[in-house]
């Protein structure tokens, strides 16, 4: 098994090669950079699964970096006109392919990675594994109904044989790679605004 640092470096390389954007701590700097990135994309509405404390903490921590408003997946799914960013904590990240793994385990919603204009996946550094087999091994005892494998923004070549980004999902995929101890701080986050 490769050391954690090597796996993280490989994940960063393969995720960005697939068109994803990787942000790392310190947390306040990552939030400032993320806020700037979301503003540049025209994002005004942030949403997350109600039971995802890490996603909630990051989204709430971004409010001072806005102008951003919190909304719900149901409102976005109902046809919100706002440009949205969906936040969700990932179960794993696969270094070999630059893939983020999100599941419906515990009835968690996959909407942030499916319907948002920008998807922000919160990836704990300790969840980065070398290969897909390692990521899937965690689900053998109680497999979830759905598993999403996210490798960069949504792309298709089906429309007039032209590469189109965002036709079937997010136009931008961002991985916020954080240490586990940082994730426990996110609900109490009080960022300093710096523009």
C-alpha positions as CSV (number, residue, x, y, z in Angstrom):
1,X,0.0,0.0,0.0
2,X,1.3,3.4,-1.0
3,X,1.8,6.1,1.7
4,X,-1.1,8.5,2.2
5,X,0.9,11.4,0.7
6,X,1.7,9.5,-2.5
7,X,-2.0,8.6,-2.9
8,X,-3.1,12.2,-2.4
9,X,-0.6,13.4,-4.9
10,X,-1.7,10.8,-7.5
11,X,-5.4,11.7,-6.9
12,X,-4.6,15.4,-7.3
13,X,-2.9,14.7,-10.6
14,X,-5.5,12.3,-12.1
15,X,-8.5,14.4,-10.9
16,X,-7.2,17.6,-12.4
17,X,-6.2,15.7,-15.6
18,X,-9.9,14.8,-15.9
19,X,-10.9,18.4,-15.8
20,X,-11.6,18.7,-12.0
21,X,-10.4,21.5,-9.8
22,X,-8.6,20.5,-6.5
23,X,-8.5,22.8,-3.5
24,X,-6.6,22.1,-0.3
25,X,-6.3,23.7,3.1
26,X,-5.7,25.7,5.3
27,X,-9.4,25.9,5.5
28,X,-9.8,29.7,5.5
29,X,-7.6,30.0,2.3
30,X,-9.5,27.1,0.6
31,X,-12.8,28.7,1.4
32,X,-11.7,32.1,0.1
33,X,-10.4,30.4,-3.1
34,X,-13.6,28.4,-3.4
35,X,-15.8,31.5,-2.9
36,X,-13.9,33.4,-5.6
37,X,-14.2,30.4,-7.9
38,X,-18.0,30.1,-7.3
39,X,-18.5,33.8,-7.8
40,X,-16.6,33.6,-11.1
41,X,-19.0,30.8,-12.2
42,X,-22.0,33.0,-11.3
43,X,-23.1,30.8,-8.5
44,X,-25.7,32.4,-6.1
45,X,-27.4,29.4,-4.5
46,X,-25.7,26.7,-2.3
47,X,-27.3,23.4,-1.3
48,X,-26.4,20.2,0.5
49,X,-28.0,17.1,1.9
50,X,-29.6,18.0,5.3
51,X,-27.8,15.1,7.1
52,X,-24.3,16.0,5.8
53,X,-22.7,18.0,8.5
54,X,-19.4,18.6,6.6
55,X,-21.2,19.8,3.5
56,X,-23.4,22.0,5.6
57,X,-20.4,23.5,7.4
58,X,-18.6,24.3,4.2
59,X,-21.7,25.8,2.5
60,X,-22.5,27.9,5.6
61,X,-18.9,29.0,5.9
62,X,-19.0,30.3,2.3
63,X,-21.8,32.7,3.0
64,X,-19.5,35.7,3.9
65,X,-17.5,35.0,0.7
66,X,-20.7,35.4,-1.5
67,X,-23.2,36.8,-2.3
68,X,-24.6,33.3,-1.7
69,X,-27.9,32.0,-0.4
70,X,-28.6,28.6,1.1
71,X,-31.3,26.6,-0.7
72,X,-32.5,23.0,-0.7
73,X,-32.1,20.2,-3.2
74,X,-35.9,20.1,-3.6
75,X,-35.9,23.8,-4.6
76,X,-33.2,23.2,-7.1
77,X,-34.8,20.1,-8.4
78,X,-38.1,22.0,-8.8
79,X,-36.5,24.3,-11.3
80,X,-34.6,27.1,-9.5
81,X,-33.3,29.7,-11.9
82,X,-30.3,30.4,-9.8
83,X,-26.9,29.1,-10.7
84,X,-26.2,26.5,-8.0
85,X,-23.3,24.8,-6.3
86,X,-24.1,21.4,-4.6
87,X,-22.0,20.3,-1.7
88,X,-21.5,16.7,-0.4
89,X,-19.0,14.8,1.6
90,X,-17.4,11.9,-0.3
91,X,-17.1,8.4,1.0
92,X,-13.8,7.8,-0.9
93,X,-11.5,9.1,-3.7
94,X,-9.6,6.8,-6.0
95,X,-6.1,7.9,-6.7
96,X,-5.5,5.7,-9.8
97,X,-8.4,7.3,-11.8
98,X,-9.0,10.7,-10.1
99,X,-12.5,9.5,-9.2
100,X,-14.7,10.7,-6.3
101,X,-17.1,8.1,-4.8
102,X,-20.4,9.2,-3.3
103,X,-23.1,6.7,-2.3
104,X,-26.7,6.6,-1.1
105,X,-25.7,4.7,2.0
106,X,-27.9,5.7,4.9
107,X,-30.4,7.2,2.5
108,X,-28.0,10.1,1.7
109,X,-28.9,12.2,-1.3
110,X,-26.8,12.2,-4.4
111,X,-28.5,15.3,-5.9
112,X,-25.5,17.7,-5.3
113,X,-23.4,15.7,-7.8
114,X,-26.3,15.2,-10.3
115,X,-28.2,18.5,-10.6
116,X,-25.9,21.3,-9.5
117,X,-24.2,23.6,-12.0
118,X,-21.0,23.2,-9.9
119,X,-20.4,20.2,-7.7
120,X,-18.2,20.6,-4.6
121,X,-17.1,17.3,-3.1
122,X,-15.6,17.4,0.4
123,X,-12.9,14.7,0.4
124,X,-11.3,13.7,3.7
125,X,-7.6,13.1,3.0
126,X,-7.8,9.7,4.8
127,X,-10.5,8.5,2.4
128,X,-8.1,8.5,-0.6
129,X,-7.4,4.9,-1.7
130,X,-5.2,3.5,-4.5
131,X,-7.8,1.6,-6.6
132,X,-11.5,1.1,-7.1
133,X,-11.4,-2.3,-5.5
134,X,-10.4,-0.7,-2.2
135,X,-13.2,1.9,-2.4
136,X,-15.8,-0.7,-3.1
137,X,-14.6,-3.1,-0.4
138,X,-16.0,-0.7,2.2
139,X,-19.5,-1.4,0.9
140,X,-19.5,-5.3,0.7
141,X,-21.3,-5.9,4.0
142,X,-24.1,-3.4,3.3
143,X,-24.1,-2.3,-0.3
144,X,-25.8,1.0,-1.0
145,X,-28.6,1.2,-3.6
146,X,-26.7,3.8,-5.6
147,X,-23.0,4.7,-6.1
148,X,-21.8,7.7,-8.1
149,X,-18.3,7.7,-9.6
150,X,-17.4,11.3,-10.4
151,X,-14.3,12.1,-12.5
152,X,-14.3,15.7,-13.4
153,X,-17.2,17.7,-14.9
154,X,-20.0,16.0,-16.9
155,X,-19.0,15.6,-20.5
156,X,-20.6,14.1,-23.6
157,X,-19.7,13.9,-27.3
158,X,-23.2,12.7,-28.2
159,X,-24.5,16.1,-29.3
160,X,-23.5,16.5,-33.0
161,X,-20.2,14.8,-32.1
162,X,-19.0,17.9,-30.3
163,X,-17.6,17.7,-26.8
164,X,-20.1,19.4,-24.5
165,X,-19.5,20.1,-20.8
166,X,-22.4,20.1,-18.4
167,X,-25.0,18.5,-20.6
168,X,-25.9,15.7,-18.1
169,X,-24.6,17.1,-14.8
170,X,-22.3,19.7,-13.3
171,X,-20.2,21.9,-15.6
172,X,-17.5,22.1,-13.0
173,X,-16.3,19.6,-10.4
174,X,-14.3,20.8,-7.4
175,X,-12.7,18.5,-4.8
176,X,-12.1,20.2,-1.5
177,X,-9.4,18.0,0.1
178,X,-9.4,18.4,3.8
179,X,-7.8,16.7,6.8
180,X,-10.3,14.8,9.0
181,X,-9.6,17.1,12.0
182,X,-10.5,20.1,9.8
183,X,-13.8,18.5,8.8
184,X,-14.8,18.3,12.5
185,X,-14.4,22.1,12.6
186,X,-16.6,23.0,9.6
187,X,-19.9,23.4,11.4
188,X,-18.3,26.0,13.7
189,X,-16.4,27.7,10.9
190,X,-16.1,31.5,11.1
191,X,-14.1,32.6,8.0
192,X,-12.5,35.9,7.5
193,X,-13.6,37.6,4.4
194,X,-10.7,38.6,2.1
195,X,-11.4,39.9,-1.4
